[in-house]
């Protein structure tokens, strides 16, 4: 068994164990349940398409990091995650910003796997390969906000924006999408910069001109 295969199995075991932990006495069982549906479908899709679309180990690690953050938010509900409360108390932020962290991480951590999928599946090249992940993240982020609103109306219409975790921010959905957008932009800029400098460093150096040193 190769090291990569072992690592991927380890990531899957980690997610399963994490899911078991988050399922134990979540702050809101109903919220945990519907928040876990899409991540579970994502993991199932990645397993099913592993041979057809083998992403890099880096992509799977990034996806696992995002799913970890999301699972913690689903367990506590985003407005009550202890880390966000500690940040609020220490920095006087006025609200629990763990949801902003997760939305930013959605863009920052998933933009590269999306970029890789576009290169492998659609053979996208050029500047479009950096544009498509950003616009995809923005579209998926908007779709999540719509699904969240649908679920709230269906499950807890009487709680309204309180159940959505907006914490009194009427622009919460827009700010969440904005955070995801900034995360994806930062990821693509770092990726573009790293490839640019790698390309520069891989250029062959020209031999020194010895004519001036030895004219005869």
C-alpha positions as CSV (number, residue, x, y, z in Angstrom):
1,X,0.0,0.0,0.0
2,X,1.5,3.3,-1.1
3,X,1.9,6.2,1.3
4,X,-0.7,8.3,-0.6
5,X,-3.3,5.5,-0.3
6,X,-2.6,5.2,3.4
7,X,-2.9,8.9,3.9
8,X,-6.3,9.0,2.0
9,X,-7.6,6.2,4.1
10,X,-6.5,8.0,7.2
11,X,-8.4,11.1,6.1
12,X,-11.5,9.0,5.6
13,X,-11.2,7.4,9.0
14,X,-10.7,10.8,10.5
15,X,-13.9,12.1,8.9
16,X,-15.9,9.1,10.0
17,X,-14.6,9.4,13.6
18,X,-15.3,13.1,13.6
19,X,-18.8,12.6,12.3
20,X,-19.4,10.1,15.1
21,X,-18.2,12.6,17.7
22,X,-20.3,15.5,16.2
23,X,-23.4,13.2,16.2
24,X,-23.1,12.7,19.9
25,X,-25.3,15.2,21.7
26,X,-25.1,18.1,19.2
27,X,-26.4,21.4,20.4
28,X,-29.3,21.2,17.8
29,X,-29.8,17.6,16.5
30,X,-32.0,18.8,13.6
31,X,-29.4,21.5,12.6
32,X,-26.7,18.9,12.7
33,X,-28.6,16.5,10.6
34,X,-29.4,18.7,7.7
35,X,-25.9,20.4,7.9
36,X,-24.3,16.9,7.5
37,X,-26.2,15.9,4.4
38,X,-24.2,17.7,1.7
39,X,-20.8,17.0,3.3
40,X,-21.7,13.3,3.4
41,X,-22.7,13.4,-0.3
42,X,-19.5,15.1,-1.1
43,X,-17.4,12.4,0.6
44,X,-19.4,9.7,-1.1
45,X,-18.9,11.4,-4.5
46,X,-15.1,11.7,-3.9
47,X,-14.9,8.0,-3.0
48,X,-17.0,7.0,-6.0
49,X,-15.0,9.1,-8.5
50,X,-11.5,8.3,-7.0
51,X,-10.5,6.3,-10.0
52,X,-12.1,8.5,-12.6
53,X,-11.0,11.8,-11.1
54,X,-7.9,11.2,-8.9
55,X,-7.2,14.5,-7.2
56,X,-3.9,15.2,-5.6
57,X,-3.2,14.4,-2.0
58,X,-3.0,18.1,-1.3
59,X,-6.6,18.6,-2.6
60,X,-8.0,15.8,-0.4
61,X,-6.2,17.2,2.7
62,X,-7.7,20.7,1.9
63,X,-11.1,19.2,1.6
64,X,-10.7,17.3,4.9
65,X,-9.7,20.5,6.7
66,X,-12.8,22.3,5.4
67,X,-15.1,19.4,6.4
68,X,-13.5,19.4,9.9
69,X,-14.3,23.0,10.4
70,X,-17.9,22.5,9.0
71,X,-18.5,19.5,11.2
72,X,-17.5,21.4,14.3
73,X,-19.9,24.2,13.3
74,X,-22.7,21.6,12.8
75,X,-22.1,20.1,16.2
76,X,-22.2,23.4,18.2
77,X,-24.2,25.4,15.7
78,X,-22.1,28.2,14.1
79,X,-23.3,30.9,16.5
80,X,-22.1,28.9,19.6
81,X,-18.8,27.4,18.6
82,X,-16.4,28.0,21.6
83,X,-13.5,29.1,19.4
84,X,-15.7,31.9,18.0
85,X,-16.8,32.9,21.5
86,X,-13.2,33.1,22.7
87,X,-12.3,35.3,19.8
88,X,-15.2,37.5,20.5
89,X,-14.3,37.9,24.1
90,X,-10.6,38.5,23.4
91,X,-11.0,40.9,20.4
92,X,-14.4,42.4,21.3
93,X,-15.8,41.5,17.8
94,X,-19.4,41.8,18.8
95,X,-20.5,38.4,17.5
96,X,-19.3,34.8,17.1
97,X,-17.3,34.9,13.8
98,X,-16.8,31.2,13.5
99,X,-19.2,31.1,10.6
100,X,-17.2,33.7,8.8
101,X,-14.0,31.6,9.3
102,X,-15.8,28.6,7.8
103,X,-17.1,30.5,4.8
104,X,-13.7,32.0,4.2
105,X,-12.2,28.5,4.5
106,X,-14.8,27.2,2.0
107,X,-13.3,29.6,-0.6
108,X,-9.6,29.3,0.5
109,X,-9.5,25.5,1.0
110,X,-11.8,24.3,-1.8
111,X,-10.7,26.7,-4.6
112,X,-7.6,24.6,-5.4
113,X,-9.4,21.2,-5.5
114,X,-12.0,22.9,-7.8
115,X,-9.2,24.3,-10.0
116,X,-7.6,20.9,-10.2
117,X,-10.9,19.3,-11.2
118,X,-11.3,21.9,-14.0
119,X,-7.8,21.1,-15.3
120,X,-8.3,17.3,-15.2
121,X,-11.9,17.0,-16.4
122,X,-12.4,19.9,-18.8
123,X,-8.7,20.4,-19.6
124,X,-9.0,24.1,-18.9
125,X,-5.9,26.2,-19.4
126,X,-4.8,29.8,-19.3
127,X,-6.4,32.6,-17.2
128,X,-9.8,30.8,-17.2
129,X,-8.4,28.1,-14.9
130,X,-8.0,30.8,-12.1
131,X,-11.4,32.5,-12.9
132,X,-13.6,29.4,-12.8
133,X,-12.8,28.3,-9.2
134,X,-13.6,31.8,-7.9
135,X,-16.9,32.0,-9.7
136,X,-17.8,28.4,-8.8
137,X,-17.1,29.1,-5.1
138,X,-19.2,32.2,-5.2
139,X,-22.1,30.3,-6.9
140,X,-21.9,27.4,-4.5
141,X,-21.8,29.8,-1.6
142,X,-24.9,31.5,-2.8
143,X,-26.6,28.1,-3.3
144,X,-25.8,27.1,0.3
145,X,-27.4,30.3,1.6
146,X,-30.5,29.5,-0.5
147,X,-30.7,25.9,0.8
148,X,-30.2,27.2,4.3
149,X,-33.1,29.6,3.9
150,X,-35.3,26.8,2.4
151,X,-34.4,24.4,5.3
152,X,-35.2,27.1,7.9
153,X,-38.6,27.8,6.3
154,X,-39.4,24.1,6.3
155,X,-38.0,23.2,9.7
156,X,-38.2,26.2,11.9
157,X,-40.1,29.1,10.2
158,X,-41.0,30.5,13.6
159,X,-37.4,31.1,14.5
160,X,-36.5,32.9,11.2
161,X,-33.1,34.6,11.1
162,X,-32.3,33.4,14.6
163,X,-32.1,29.8,13.4
164,X,-30.0,30.9,10.4
165,X,-27.3,32.0,12.9
166,X,-27.2,35.6,11.5
167,X,-26.8,36.9,15.1
168,X,-28.7,40.1,14.3
169,X,-26.8,40.8,11.0
170,X,-29.3,41.5,8.3
171,X,-26.5,41.2,5.7
172,X,-25.2,37.9,7.1
173,X,-25.8,35.9,3.9
174,X,-24.0,38.6,1.8
175,X,-21.1,38.7,4.3
176,X,-20.8,34.9,4.2
177,X,-20.6,34.9,0.4
178,X,-18.1,37.8,0.5
179,X,-15.9,35.8,2.9
180,X,-15.9,32.8,0.6
181,X,-15.1,35.1,-2.4
182,X,-12.1,36.6,-0.6
183,X,-10.9,33.1,0.4
184,X,-11.0,31.8,-3.2
185,X,-9.3,35.0,-4.5
186,X,-6.5,34.6,-2.0
187,X,-6.0,31.0,-2.9
188,X,-5.9,31.7,-6.6
189,X,-3.5,34.6,-6.2
190,X,-1.2,32.4,-4.1
191,X,-1.4,29.6,-6.6
192,X,-0.7,31.9,-9.5
193,X,2.2,33.5,-7.7
194,X,3.8,30.2,-6.8
195,X,3.5,28.9,-10.4
196,X,5.0,32.1,-11.7
197,X,8.0,32.0,-9.4
198,X,8.4,28.3,-10.0
199,X,8.5,28.9,-13.8
200,X,11.1,31.7,-13.3
201,X,13.3,29.5,-11.2
202,X,13.1,26.6,-13.7
203,X,14.4,28.7,-16.6
204,X,17.8,27.6,-17.7
205,X,20.5,30.1,-16.9
206,X,22.5,31.5,-19.8
207,X,26.2,30.6,-19.9
208,X,28.5,33.4,-18.9
209,X,29.9,35.5,-21.8
210,X,33.6,34.8,-21.6
211,X,34.4,36.9,-24.7
212,X,34.7,40.1,-22.7
213,X,37.0,38.4,-20.2
214,X,39.2,36.8,-22.8
215,X,39.2,39.0,-26.0
216,X,42.1,37.1,-27.5
